[in-house]
């Protein structure tokens, strides 16, 4: 066999090997995707009404509303005090001396395209002072284009800001910590989530909102401690929501302080 023939044969062998490896890898990822979709996940607790007041009577009042996906409702826990909203309200009451009126208009499974309806609901009746939006995980797992989903988020932030509501957005969390997703699909989900979070951050700042990068600030904790996730390995547990609440607190406290100083 000539050297040219040998090179050609090796090239074809290498190409076939790469193709076989690629097909096997694709089959593995497809299988992991199906497994992840068919897992039993935590569901919203119908009896868990995320509407409460926290803090002493007579203290300066702040109306805090949560928007977004299942995490804005506290899916994964059974008590309102364990939700991210409940824990954030308690921190504001204890650290800032506020009386916090907490509510949520979030809907489990929501993506950024669903925020317009939630904003309309949030602005019904007495206007909130602060809005915390938790969104992005469902956009990322559905492989939505980061720029496109971020544009819907920016529109929601802009509507709230135009209505005089301060806004803090917790961007897409670290999906690389979600044990409900097997490797290597988990790392791919984590990478796509980071692209989503980056686009969200740029869009929210341009719309006048404050940004908390949940993946950057809390991802290492979630990766190291399985107890930060509830039984389904995807939604936060009470410990996980507490980690998020502490990450959100500085931005929320700063905006609550502005609202408090302006109050009569």
RODREN-243907 format. One record per residue: x, y, z of N, C-alpha, C in turn; residue in one letter; residue number from 1. Coordinates in nm, 2 decimals. Example, Ala and Ser with C-alpha at 12.3 -4.5 7.8 and 13.67 -1.06 7.14 Angstrom:
BEGIN
<<1.32,-0.57,0.78>,<1.23,-0.45,0.78>,<1.32,-0.33,0.78>,'A',1>
<<1.28,-0.22,0.71>,<1.37,-0.11,0.71>,<1.29,0.00,0.79>,'S',2>
% end
This chain:
BEGIN
<<0.08,-0.12,0.00>,<0.00,0.00,0.00>,<0.09,0.12,0.00>,'X',1>
<<0.06,0.22,-0.08>,<0.13,0.34,-0.09>,<0.11,0.43,0.03>,'X',2>
<<0.20,0.52,0.06>,<0.18,0.61,0.18>,<0.05,0.69,0.16>,'X',3>
<<0.02,0.73,0.03>,<-0.10,0.81,0.01>,<-0.22,0.72,0.05>,'X',4>
<<-0.22,0.59,0.01>,<-0.33,0.50,0.04>,<-0.34,0.48,0.19>,'X',5>
<<-0.23,0.47,0.26>,<-0.23,0.45,0.40>,<-0.29,0.57,0.47>,'X',6>
<<-0.25,0.69,0.43>,<-0.30,0.81,0.49>,<-0.45,0.82,0.46>,'X',7>
<<-0.49,0.79,0.34>,<-0.64,0.79,0.31>,<-0.72,0.69,0.40>,'X',8>
<<-0.66,0.57,0.42>,<-0.73,0.47,0.50>,<-0.74,0.52,0.64>,'X',9>
<<-0.63,0.57,0.69>,<-0.63,0.62,0.83>,<-0.73,0.73,0.85>,'X',10>
<<-0.73,0.82,0.75>,<-0.83,0.93,0.75>,<-0.97,0.88,0.76>,'X',11>
<<-1.00,0.78,0.67>,<-1.14,0.73,0.67>,<-1.17,0.66,0.80>,'X',12>
<<-1.07,0.59,0.86>,<-1.09,0.52,0.99>,<-1.12,0.62,1.10>,'X',13>
<<-1.04,0.73,1.10>,<-1.05,0.83,1.20>,<-1.19,0.90,1.19>,'X',14>
<<-1.23,0.92,1.06>,<-1.36,0.99,1.04>,<-1.47,0.90,1.09>,'X',15>
<<-1.46,0.77,1.06>,<-1.57,0.68,1.11>,<-1.57,0.67,1.26>,'X',16>
<<-1.45,0.67,1.32>,<-1.44,0.66,1.46>,<-1.51,0.79,1.53>,'X',17>
<<-1.47,0.90,1.47>,<-1.53,1.03,1.52>,<-1.68,1.03,1.50>,'X',18>
<<-1.73,0.98,1.39>,<-1.87,0.97,1.36>,<-1.94,0.88,1.46>,'X',19>
<<-1.88,0.76,1.48>,<-1.94,0.67,1.58>,<-1.94,0.73,1.72>,'X',20>
<<-1.83,0.80,1.75>,<-1.83,0.86,1.89>,<-1.93,0.97,1.90>,'X',21>
<<-1.94,1.04,1.79>,<-2.04,1.15,1.79>,<-2.18,1.10,1.80>,'X',22>
<<-2.21,0.99,1.73>,<-2.35,0.93,1.74>,<-2.37,0.87,1.88>,'X',23>
<<-2.27,0.81,1.94>,<-2.28,0.75,2.07>,<-2.30,0.87,2.17>,'X',24>
<<-2.23,0.97,2.15>,<-2.24,1.09,2.25>,<-2.38,1.15,2.23>,'X',25>
<<-2.43,1.16,2.11>,<-2.56,1.22,2.09>,<-2.67,1.13,2.15>,'X',26>
<<-2.65,1.00,2.14>,<-2.75,0.90,2.20>,<-2.75,0.91,2.35>,'X',27>
<<-2.63,0.93,2.40>,<-2.61,0.94,2.55>,<-2.69,1.07,2.60>,'X',28>
<<-2.66,1.18,2.53>,<-2.73,1.30,2.57>,<-2.88,1.29,2.56>,'X',29>
<<-2.92,1.23,2.45>,<-3.07,1.22,2.43>,<-3.13,1.13,2.54>,'X',30>
<<-3.06,1.03,2.57>,<-3.11,0.94,2.68>,<-3.12,1.01,2.81>,'X',31>
<<-3.01,1.09,2.84>,<-3.01,1.17,2.97>,<-3.12,1.28,2.97>,'X',32>
<<-3.15,1.33,2.85>,<-3.25,1.43,2.84>,<-3.39,1.37,2.87>,'X',33>
<<-3.41,1.25,2.81>,<-3.54,1.19,2.84>,<-3.55,1.15,2.99>,'X',34>
<<-3.44,1.10,3.04>,<-3.45,1.06,3.19>,<-3.48,1.19,3.27>,'X',35>
<<-3.41,1.30,3.24>,<-3.43,1.42,3.32>,<-3.58,1.47,3.31>,'X',36>
<<-3.63,1.46,3.19>,<-3.77,1.50,3.17>,<-3.87,1.42,3.24>,'X',37>
<<-3.84,1.29,3.26>,<-3.94,1.20,3.32>,<-3.92,1.18,3.47>,'X',38>
<<-3.83,1.25,3.53>,<-3.81,1.24,3.68>,<-3.93,1.29,3.75>,'X',39>
<<-3.95,1.25,3.87>,<-4.06,1.31,3.95>,<-4.00,1.44,4.02>,'X',40>
<<-4.06,1.55,3.98>,<-4.02,1.68,4.04>,<-4.12,1.73,4.14>,'X',41>
<<-4.07,1.82,4.23>,<-4.16,1.88,4.32>,<-4.26,1.97,4.25>,'X',42>
<<-4.38,1.97,4.31>,<-4.49,2.05,4.25>,<-4.53,2.16,4.35>,'X',43>
<<-4.60,2.26,4.29>,<-4.65,2.37,4.38>,<-4.75,2.31,4.48>,'X',44>
<<-4.73,2.36,4.61>,<-4.82,2.32,4.72>,<-4.94,2.41,4.71>,'X',45>
<<-5.06,2.35,4.68>,<-5.18,2.43,4.66>,<-5.22,2.51,4.79>,'X',46>
<<-5.18,2.45,4.91>,<-5.21,2.52,5.03>,<-5.11,2.62,5.07>,'X',47>
<<-5.00,2.64,5.00>,<-4.90,2.73,5.03>,<-4.92,2.86,4.96>,'X',48>
<<-5.00,2.95,5.03>,<-5.03,3.08,4.97>,<-4.92,3.18,5.01>,'X',49>
<<-4.85,3.22,4.91>,<-4.73,3.31,4.93>,<-4.78,3.45,4.94>,'X',50>
<<-4.85,3.48,5.05>,<-4.91,3.61,5.08>,<-4.91,3.63,5.23>,'X',51>
<<-4.82,3.71,5.29>,<-4.81,3.72,5.43>,<-4.74,3.86,5.46>,'X',52>
<<-4.75,3.89,5.59>,<-4.68,4.01,5.64>,<-4.58,3.97,5.75>,'X',53>
<<-4.46,4.03,5.74>,<-4.35,3.99,5.83>,<-4.30,4.12,5.89>,'X',54>
<<-4.27,4.12,6.02>,<-4.22,4.24,6.09>,<-4.31,4.30,6.18>,'X',55>
<<-4.26,4.39,6.27>,<-4.34,4.45,6.37>,<-4.44,4.55,6.32>,'X',56>
<<-4.56,4.56,6.39>,<-4.66,4.66,6.35>,<-4.60,4.80,6.38>,'X',57>
<<-4.63,4.89,6.29>,<-4.59,5.03,6.31>,<-4.45,5.06,6.24>,'X',58>
<<-4.38,4.95,6.20>,<-4.25,4.97,6.13>,<-4.28,5.02,5.99>,'X',59>
<<-4.18,5.09,5.93>,<-4.19,5.13,5.79>,<-4.23,5.01,5.70>,'X',60>
<<-4.32,5.03,5.61>,<-4.38,4.92,5.53>,<-4.32,4.92,5.39>,'X',61>
<<-4.30,4.80,5.35>,<-4.25,4.77,5.21>,<-4.34,4.66,5.15>,'X',62>
<<-4.39,4.68,5.03>,<-4.46,4.58,4.96>,<-4.37,4.51,4.86>,'X',63>
<<-4.34,4.38,4.89>,<-4.25,4.30,4.81>,<-4.33,4.19,4.73>,'X',64>
<<-4.31,4.19,4.60>,<-4.38,4.09,4.51>,<-4.27,4.01,4.44>,'X',65>
<<-4.29,3.88,4.43>,<-4.20,3.80,4.36>,<-4.27,3.76,4.22>,'X',66>
<<-4.19,3.76,4.12>,<-4.24,3.71,3.99>,<-4.14,3.61,3.94>,'X',67>
<<-4.19,3.52,3.84>,<-4.10,3.43,3.78>,<-4.15,3.29,3.78>,'X',68>
<<-4.06,3.19,3.79>,<-4.09,3.05,3.78>,<-4.12,2.99,3.91>,'X',69>
<<-4.11,2.86,3.92>,<-4.15,2.78,4.04>,<-4.07,2.83,4.16>,'X',70>
<<-3.95,2.88,4.15>,<-3.87,2.92,4.26>,<-3.93,3.04,4.33>,'X',71>
<<-4.00,3.12,4.25>,<-4.07,3.24,4.31>,<-4.19,3.20,4.40>,'X',72>
<<-4.23,3.08,4.38>,<-4.34,3.03,4.47>,<-4.29,2.94,4.58>,'X',73>
<<-4.16,2.91,4.58>,<-4.11,2.82,4.68>,<-4.13,2.67,4.66>,'X',74>
<<-4.14,2.63,4.53>,<-4.16,2.49,4.50>,<-4.04,2.41,4.56>,'X',75>
<<-4.07,2.31,4.63>,<-3.96,2.23,4.70>,<-3.97,2.24,4.85>,'X',76>
<<-4.04,2.33,4.90>,<-4.06,2.34,5.05>,<-4.21,2.35,5.08>,'X',77>
<<-4.24,2.33,5.21>,<-4.38,2.32,5.25>,<-4.43,2.43,5.33>,'X',78>
<<-4.34,2.52,5.37>,<-4.38,2.63,5.46>,<-4.34,2.76,5.40>,'X',79>
<<-4.42,2.86,5.40>,<-4.39,2.99,5.35>,<-4.27,3.05,5.40>,'X',80>
<<-4.24,3.02,5.53>,<-4.12,3.08,5.59>,<-3.99,3.02,5.53>,'X',81>
<<-4.00,2.91,5.46>,<-3.88,2.84,5.40>,<-3.86,2.88,5.26>,'X',82>
<<-3.96,2.95,5.20>,<-3.94,3.00,5.06>,<-3.84,3.11,5.05>,'X',83>
<<-3.79,3.14,4.93>,<-3.69,3.25,4.92>,<-3.76,3.38,4.96>,'X',84>
<<-3.89,3.40,4.92>,<-3.96,3.52,4.96>,<-3.98,3.53,5.11>,'X',85>
<<-4.02,3.42,5.17>,<-4.04,3.43,5.31>,<-3.91,3.46,5.39>,'X',86>
<<-3.80,3.39,5.35>,<-3.67,3.41,5.41>,<-3.62,3.55,5.39>,'X',87>
<<-3.64,3.60,5.27>,<-3.60,3.74,5.23>,<-3.68,3.84,5.31>,'X',88>
<<-3.81,3.82,5.33>,<-3.89,3.91,5.41>,<-3.85,3.91,5.55>,'X',89>
<<-3.81,3.80,5.61>,<-3.77,3.79,5.75>,<-3.64,3.86,5.76>,'X',90>
<<-3.55,3.85,5.67>,<-3.42,3.92,5.68>,<-3.44,4.07,5.67>,'X',91>
<<-3.53,4.11,5.59>,<-3.55,4.26,5.58>,<-3.62,4.31,5.71>,'X',92>
<<-3.71,4.23,5.76>,<-3.77,4.27,5.89>,<-3.67,4.28,6.00>,'X',93>
<<-3.58,4.18,6.01>,<-3.49,4.17,6.12>,<-3.37,4.27,6.10>,'X',94>
<<-3.32,4.28,5.98>,<-3.20,4.36,5.96>,<-3.23,4.50,5.93>,'X',95>
<<-3.34,4.53,5.86>,<-3.37,4.67,5.82>,<-3.48,4.73,5.90>,'X',96>
<<-3.55,4.65,5.99>,<-3.65,4.70,6.07>,<-3.78,4.73,5.99>,'X',97>
<<-3.81,4.66,5.89>,<-3.92,4.69,5.80>,<-4.04,4.59,5.83>,'X',98>
<<-4.16,4.64,5.80>,<-4.27,4.54,5.80>,<-4.29,4.51,5.65>,'X',99>
<<-4.27,4.39,5.61>,<-4.28,4.35,5.47>,<-4.41,4.28,5.44>,'X',100>
<<-4.48,4.33,5.34>,<-4.60,4.27,5.29>,<-4.56,4.19,5.17>,'X',101>
<<-4.56,4.06,5.18>,<-4.50,3.97,5.08>,<-4.61,3.90,5.00>,'X',102>
<<-4.59,3.90,4.86>,<-4.69,3.82,4.78>,<-4.61,3.77,4.66>,'X',103>
<<-4.67,3.68,4.58>,<-4.61,3.63,4.46>,<-4.71,3.61,4.35>,'X',104>
<<-4.67,3.65,4.23>,<-4.75,3.62,4.11>,<-4.69,3.53,4.02>,'X',105>
<<-4.58,3.46,4.07>,<-4.51,3.37,3.99>,<-4.59,3.24,3.95>,'X',106>
<<-4.55,3.18,3.84>,<-4.62,3.06,3.80>,<-4.52,2.95,3.77>,'X',107>
<<-4.54,2.83,3.82>,<-4.44,2.72,3.80>,<-4.43,2.69,3.65>,'X',108>
<<-4.31,2.67,3.61>,<-4.29,2.64,3.47>,<-4.27,2.76,3.38>,'X',109>
<<-4.28,2.88,3.43>,<-4.27,3.00,3.35>,<-4.14,3.02,3.29>,'X',110>
<<-4.14,3.08,3.17>,<-4.02,3.13,3.10>,<-4.04,3.28,3.09>,'X',111>
<<-3.94,3.34,3.03>,<-3.94,3.49,3.03>,<-4.05,3.54,2.94>,'X',112>
<<-4.10,3.47,2.85>,<-4.21,3.51,2.77>,<-4.34,3.52,2.85>,'X',113>
<<-4.34,3.46,2.97>,<-4.46,3.46,3.05>,<-4.47,3.58,3.15>,'X',114>
<<-4.36,3.66,3.15>,<-4.35,3.76,3.25>,<-4.45,3.88,3.23>,'X',115>
<<-4.49,3.90,3.10>,<-4.58,4.01,3.07>,<-4.71,4.00,3.15>,'X',116>
<<-4.77,3.88,3.15>,<-4.89,3.86,3.23>,<-4.87,3.87,3.38>,'X',117>
<<-4.75,3.83,3.43>,<-4.72,3.84,3.57>,<-4.71,3.98,3.61>,'X',118>
<<-4.64,4.06,3.52>,<-4.63,4.21,3.55>,<-4.77,4.27,3.57>,'X',119>
<<-4.86,4.24,3.47>,<-4.99,4.30,3.48>,<-5.06,4.26,3.61>,'X',120>
<<-5.04,4.14,3.65>,<-5.10,4.10,3.78>,<-5.04,4.17,3.90>,'X',121>
<<-4.91,4.19,3.89>,<-4.84,4.25,4.00>,<-4.88,4.39,4.02>,'X',122>
<<-4.92,4.46,3.91>,<-4.95,4.60,3.92>,<-5.10,4.63,3.94>,'X',123>
<<-5.18,4.52,3.96>,<-5.32,4.53,3.99>,<-5.33,4.57,4.14>,'X',124>
<<-5.42,4.66,4.17>,<-5.44,4.70,4.31>,<-5.33,4.79,4.36>,'X',125>
<<-5.30,4.77,4.49>,<-5.19,4.86,4.55>,<-5.06,4.82,4.49>,'X',126>
<<-4.99,4.92,4.44>,<-4.86,4.90,4.37>,<-4.75,4.85,4.47>,'X',127>
<<-4.67,4.75,4.43>,<-4.56,4.71,4.51>,<-4.45,4.81,4.51>,'X',128>
<<-4.37,4.81,4.61>,<-4.25,4.90,4.62>,<-4.13,4.83,4.55>,'X',129>
<<-4.12,4.69,4.57>,<-4.01,4.62,4.53>,<-4.06,4.49,4.45>,'X',130>
<<-3.99,4.45,4.35>,<-4.02,4.33,4.28>,<-3.89,4.25,4.27>,'X',131>
<<-3.90,4.12,4.30>,<-3.79,4.03,4.28>,<-3.83,3.93,4.17>,'X',132>
<<-3.75,3.93,4.06>,<-3.78,3.83,3.95>,<-3.68,3.72,3.95>,'X',133>
<<-3.73,3.60,3.96>,<-3.65,3.48,3.95>,<-3.69,3.40,3.83>,'X',134>
<<-3.60,3.40,3.72>,<-3.64,3.35,3.59>,<-3.51,3.30,3.52>,'X',135>
<<-3.53,3.21,3.43>,<-3.42,3.18,3.34>,<-3.39,3.03,3.33>,'X',136>
<<-3.42,2.95,3.44>,<-3.39,2.81,3.43>,<-3.46,2.74,3.32>,'X',137>
<<-3.59,2.77,3.31>,<-3.68,2.70,3.21>,<-3.64,2.75,3.07>,'X',138>
<<-3.60,2.88,3.06>,<-3.55,2.93,2.93>,<-3.43,2.85,2.89>,'X',139>
<<-3.33,2.83,2.98>,<-3.21,2.76,2.95>,<-3.23,2.61,2.92>,'X',140>
<<-3.31,2.54,3.00>,<-3.34,2.40,2.97>,<-3.41,2.37,2.84>,'X',141>
<<-3.49,2.48,2.80>,<-3.56,2.47,2.67>,<-3.47,2.51,2.56>,'X',142>
<<-3.35,2.55,2.59>,<-3.25,2.60,2.49>,<-3.30,2.72,2.41>,'X',143>
<<-3.37,2.81,2.48>,<-3.42,2.93,2.42>,<-3.29,3.02,2.40>,'X',144>
<<-3.29,3.10,2.29>,<-3.18,3.19,2.27>,<-3.17,3.29,2.38>,'X',145>
<<-3.05,3.30,2.44>,<-3.03,3.39,2.55>,<-3.07,3.53,2.53>,'X',146>
<<-3.03,3.58,2.41>,<-3.07,3.72,2.38>,<-3.22,3.74,2.37>,'X',147>
<<-3.29,3.64,2.31>,<-3.43,3.65,2.29>,<-3.50,3.65,2.43>,'X',148>
<<-3.47,3.55,2.51>,<-3.54,3.55,2.64>,<-3.50,3.67,2.73>,'X',149>
<<-3.38,3.72,2.71>,<-3.34,3.84,2.79>,<-3.42,3.96,2.75>,'X',150>
<<-3.45,3.97,2.62>,<-3.53,4.08,2.57>,<-3.67,4.09,2.64>,'X',151>
<<-3.73,3.97,2.66>,<-3.86,3.96,2.73>,<-3.85,4.00,2.87>,'X',152>
<<-3.74,3.96,2.93>,<-3.71,4.00,3.07>,<-3.69,4.15,3.08>,'X',153>
<<-3.62,4.21,2.99>,<-3.59,4.35,3.00>,<-3.73,4.43,2.98>,'X',154>
<<-3.81,4.38,2.90>,<-3.94,4.45,2.88>,<-4.02,4.44,3.01>,'X',155>
<<-4.02,4.33,3.08>,<-4.09,4.32,3.21>,<-4.03,4.42,3.31>,'X',156>
<<-3.90,4.42,3.32>,<-3.83,4.51,3.41>,<-3.87,4.66,3.38>,'X',157>
<<-3.87,4.69,3.25>,<-3.89,4.83,3.21>,<-4.04,4.87,3.25>,'X',158>
<<-4.13,4.78,3.23>,<-4.27,4.81,3.27>,<-4.28,4.84,3.42>,'X',159>
<<-4.22,4.76,3.50>,<-4.22,4.77,3.64>,<-4.15,4.90,3.68>,'X',160>
<<-4.04,4.93,3.62>,<-3.97,5.06,3.66>,<-4.05,5.18,3.62>,'X',161>
<<-4.12,5.17,3.50>,<-4.20,5.28,3.46>,<-4.32,5.31,3.55>,'X',162>
<<-4.36,5.20,3.62>,<-4.47,5.21,3.72>,<-4.42,5.25,3.86>,'X',163>
<<-4.29,5.28,3.87>,<-4.23,5.32,4.00>,<-4.19,5.21,4.09>,'X',164>
<<-4.18,5.09,4.04>,<-4.14,4.97,4.12>,<-3.99,4.95,4.11>,'X',165>
<<-3.92,4.93,4.22>,<-3.78,4.89,4.21>,<-3.77,4.74,4.18>,'X',166>
<<-3.67,4.70,4.10>,<-3.66,4.57,4.06>,<-3.53,4.51,4.08>,'X',167>
<<-3.53,4.39,4.13>,<-3.41,4.30,4.15>,<-3.43,4.17,4.07>,'X',168>
<<-3.34,4.14,3.99>,<-3.35,4.01,3.91>,<-3.24,3.91,3.96>,'X',169>
<<-3.29,3.79,4.00>,<-3.20,3.68,4.02>,<-3.19,3.61,3.89>,'X',170>
<<-3.07,3.61,3.83>,<-3.06,3.55,3.70>,<-3.05,3.40,3.71>,'X',171>
<<-3.05,3.33,3.59>,<-3.05,3.19,3.58>,<-2.96,3.12,3.68>,'X',172>
<<-3.00,3.03,3.77>,<-2.91,2.97,3.87>,<-2.82,2.87,3.80>,'X',173>
<<-2.73,2.81,3.88>,<-2.63,2.72,3.82>,<-2.69,2.59,3.80>,'X',174>
<<-2.73,2.56,3.67>,<-2.78,2.43,3.63>,<-2.68,2.32,3.64>,'X',175>
<<-2.55,2.36,3.64>,<-2.45,2.25,3.66>,<-2.45,2.19,3.80>,'X',176>
<<-2.53,2.25,3.89>,<-2.55,2.19,4.02>,<-2.67,2.10,4.04>,'X',177>
<<-2.75,2.09,3.93>,<-2.88,2.02,3.94>,<-2.85,1.87,3.92>,'X',178>
<<-2.86,1.80,4.03>,<-2.83,1.66,4.03>,<-2.94,1.58,3.96>,'X',179>
<<-3.05,1.64,3.93>,<-3.16,1.57,3.85>,<-3.11,1.55,3.71>,'X',180>
<<-3.01,1.62,3.67>,<-2.96,1.60,3.53>,<-2.83,1.53,3.54>,'X',181>
<<-2.81,1.42,3.46>,<-2.69,1.34,3.46>,<-2.58,1.41,3.38>,'X',182>
<<-2.46,1.37,3.42>,<-2.34,1.42,3.33>,<-2.34,1.33,3.21>,'X',183>
<<-2.29,1.39,3.09>,<-2.24,1.52,3.07>,<-2.34,1.63,3.04>,'X',184>
<<-2.47,1.59,3.03>,<-2.58,1.68,3.00>,<-2.58,1.79,3.10>,'X',185>
<<-2.55,1.76,3.23>,<-2.55,1.86,3.33>,<-2.46,1.98,3.31>,'X',186>
<<-2.34,1.94,3.26>,<-2.24,2.05,3.23>,<-2.28,2.13,3.11>,'X',187>
<<-2.34,2.07,3.01>,<-2.39,2.15,2.90>,<-2.51,2.24,2.94>,'X',188>
<<-2.59,2.19,3.03>,<-2.70,2.28,3.08>,<-2.64,2.39,3.16>,'X',189>
<<-2.54,2.36,3.24>,<-2.47,2.47,3.32>,<-2.41,2.57,3.23>,'X',190>
<<-2.35,2.53,3.12>,<-2.29,2.63,3.03>,<-2.40,2.71,2.96>,'X',191>
<<-2.50,2.65,2.92>,<-2.61,2.73,2.85>,<-2.68,2.82,2.95>,'X',192>
<<-2.69,2.78,3.08>,<-2.74,2.86,3.18>,<-2.66,2.99,3.20>,'X',193>
<<-2.52,2.97,3.19>,<-2.44,3.09,3.21>,<-2.45,3.18,3.10>,'X',194>
<<-2.47,3.13,2.98>,<-2.49,3.22,2.86>,<-2.62,3.30,2.88>,'X',195>
<<-2.73,3.23,2.93>,<-2.85,3.29,2.96>,<-2.84,3.40,3.07>,'X',196>
<<-2.77,3.37,3.17>,<-2.75,3.46,3.28>,<-2.68,3.59,3.24>,'X',197>
<<-2.58,3.57,3.16>,<-2.50,3.68,3.11>,<-2.59,3.78,3.02>,'X',198>
<<-2.67,3.72,2.94>,<-2.76,3.80,2.85>,<-2.86,3.87,2.94>,'X',199>
<<-2.91,3.80,3.04>,<-3.01,3.86,3.13>,<-2.95,3.98,3.21>,'X',200>
<<-2.82,3.97,3.25>,<-2.76,4.07,3.33>,<-2.75,4.20,3.25>,'X',201>
<<-2.71,4.19,3.12>,<-2.69,4.30,3.03>,<-2.83,4.37,3.01>,'X',202>
<<-2.93,4.28,2.98>,<-3.06,4.34,2.95>,<-3.13,4.41,3.07>,'X',203>
<<-3.11,4.35,3.19>,<-3.18,4.40,3.31>,<-3.11,4.54,3.34>,'X',204>
<<-2.98,4.55,3.34>,<-2.92,4.67,3.37>,<-2.96,4.78,3.27>,'X',205>
<<-2.97,4.75,3.14>,<-3.02,4.85,3.04>,<-3.16,4.89,3.07>,'X',206>
<<-3.24,4.81,3.13>,<-3.38,4.84,3.16>,<-3.40,4.91,3.30>,'X',207>
<<-3.29,4.93,3.37>,<-3.30,5.00,3.50>,<-3.32,4.91,3.62>,'X',208>
<<-3.29,4.78,3.61>,<-3.31,4.69,3.72>,<-3.17,4.66,3.78>,'X',209>
<<-3.17,4.60,3.90>,<-3.05,4.55,3.97>,<-3.04,4.40,3.94>,'X',210>
<<-2.92,4.36,3.93>,<-2.89,4.22,3.90>,<-2.82,4.14,4.01>,'X',211>
<<-2.86,4.02,4.04>,<-2.79,3.93,4.12>,<-2.76,3.80,4.04>,'X',212>
<<-2.64,3.78,4.02>,<-2.60,3.66,3.94>,<-2.60,3.54,4.04>,'X',213>
<<-2.71,3.47,4.04>,<-2.72,3.36,4.14>,<-2.62,3.25,4.11>,'X',214>
<<-2.59,3.22,3.99>,<-2.50,3.11,3.96>,<-2.36,3.15,4.01>,'X',215>
<<-2.32,3.27,3.98>,<-2.18,3.31,4.03>,<-2.17,3.32,4.18>,'X',216>
<<-2.28,3.37,4.24>,<-2.27,3.39,4.39>,<-2.31,3.27,4.47>,'X',217>
<<-2.39,3.18,4.42>,<-2.43,3.07,4.50>,<-2.40,2.93,4.44>,'X',218>
<<-2.36,2.93,4.31>,<-2.34,2.80,4.24>,<-2.25,2.71,4.32>,'X',219>
<<-2.13,2.76,4.37>,<-2.04,2.67,4.43>,<-2.10,2.60,4.56>,'X',220>
<<-2.18,2.67,4.63>,<-2.25,2.62,4.75>,<-2.34,2.50,4.70>,'X',221>
<<-2.42,2.53,4.60>,<-2.51,2.42,4.55>,<-2.44,2.30,4.50>,'X',222>
<<-2.32,2.32,4.43>,<-2.24,2.21,4.38>,<-2.18,2.13,4.50>,'X',223>
<<-2.14,2.20,4.60>,<-2.07,2.13,4.71>,<-2.17,2.06,4.81>,'X',224>
<<-2.29,2.11,4.82>,<-2.38,2.06,4.93>,<-2.51,2.02,4.86>,'X',225>
<<-2.53,1.89,4.86>,<-2.66,1.83,4.80>,<-2.78,1.87,4.88>,'X',226>
<<-2.76,1.91,5.00>,<-2.87,1.95,5.09>,<-2.94,2.08,5.05>,'X',227>
<<-2.87,2.15,4.96>,<-2.93,2.28,4.91>,<-3.04,2.26,4.81>,'X',228>
<<-3.06,2.13,4.77>,<-3.17,2.09,4.68>,<-3.27,2.00,4.75>,'X',229>
<<-3.39,2.01,4.70>,<-3.50,1.93,4.76>,<-3.48,1.79,4.71>,'X',230>
<<-3.58,1.70,4.74>,<-3.57,1.56,4.70>,<-3.55,1.54,4.55>,'X',231>
<<-3.60,1.63,4.47>,<-3.60,1.61,4.32>,<-3.46,1.64,4.26>,'X',232>
<<-3.37,1.70,4.34>,<-3.24,1.73,4.29>,<-3.24,1.85,4.19>,'X',233>
<<-3.34,1.92,4.18>,<-3.35,2.03,4.09>,<-3.40,2.16,4.16>,'X',234>
<<-3.51,2.16,4.23>,<-3.55,2.28,4.30>,<-3.48,2.30,4.44>,'X',235>
<<-3.46,2.42,4.48>,<-3.39,2.44,4.61>,<-3.47,2.38,4.73>,'X',236>
<<-3.40,2.35,4.83>,<-3.46,2.31,4.96>,<-3.47,2.44,5.04>,'X',237>
<<-3.51,2.43,5.17>,<-3.51,2.54,5.25>,<-3.37,2.60,5.27>,'X',238>
<<-3.27,2.51,5.28>,<-3.13,2.56,5.29>,<-3.09,2.63,5.16>,'X',239>
<<-3.13,2.58,5.05>,<-3.10,2.64,4.92>,<-3.16,2.78,4.90>,'X',240>
<<-3.29,2.79,4.94>,<-3.36,2.92,4.93>,<-3.30,3.02,5.03>,'X',241>
<<-3.25,2.97,5.14>,<-3.18,3.06,5.24>,<-3.05,3.12,5.18>,'X',242>
<<-2.98,3.03,5.11>,<-2.86,3.08,5.04>,<-2.89,3.19,4.93>,'X',243>
<<-3.00,3.16,4.86>,<-3.05,3.26,4.76>,<-3.09,3.39,4.83>,'X',244>
<<-3.16,3.38,4.94>,<-3.21,3.50,5.01>,<-3.10,3.59,5.05>,'X',245>
<<-3.00,3.53,5.11>,<-2.88,3.60,5.15>,<-2.81,3.67,5.03>,'X',246>
<<-2.81,3.60,4.92>,<-2.74,3.66,4.80>,<-2.82,3.77,4.75>,'X',247>
<<-2.95,3.77,4.76>,<-3.04,3.87,4.71>,<-3.05,3.99,4.80>,'X',248>
<<-3.02,3.97,4.93>,<-3.05,4.07,5.03>,<-2.98,4.20,5.01>,'X',249>
<<-2.85,4.21,4.98>,<-2.78,4.34,4.96>,<-2.85,4.43,4.86>,'X',250>
<<-2.88,4.37,4.74>,<-2.95,4.45,4.64>,<-3.09,4.49,4.68>,'X',251>
<<-3.16,4.40,4.74>,<-3.30,4.43,4.78>,<-3.30,4.53,4.90>,'X',252>
<<-3.20,4.52,4.99>,<-3.19,4.61,5.11>,<-3.16,4.75,5.06>,'X',253>
<<-3.07,4.76,4.96>,<-3.04,4.89,4.91>,<-3.16,4.96,4.85>,'X',254>
<<-3.24,4.89,4.77>,<-3.36,4.95,4.71>,<-3.47,4.97,4.81>,'X',255>
<<-3.48,4.89,4.91>,<-3.58,4.91,5.02>,<-3.54,5.03,5.10>,'X',256>
<<-3.41,5.06,5.12>,<-3.36,5.17,5.19>,<-3.40,5.30,5.11>,'X',257>
<<-3.39,5.30,4.98>,<-3.42,5.42,4.90>,<-3.57,5.44,4.92>,'X',258>
<<-3.65,5.34,4.91>,<-3.80,5.36,4.93>,<-3.83,5.41,5.07>,'X',259>
<<-3.76,5.36,5.17>,<-3.79,5.40,5.31>,<-3.75,5.54,5.33>,'X',260>
<<-3.64,5.59,5.27>,<-3.60,5.73,5.30>,<-3.69,5.82,5.23>,'X',261>
<<-3.76,5.78,5.12>,<-3.85,5.87,5.05>,<-3.99,5.87,5.12>,'X',262>
<<-4.01,5.77,5.21>,<-4.15,5.76,5.27>,<-4.17,5.87,5.37>,'X',263>
<<-4.29,5.92,5.38>,<-4.32,6.03,5.48>,<-4.31,5.98,5.62>,'X',264>
% end
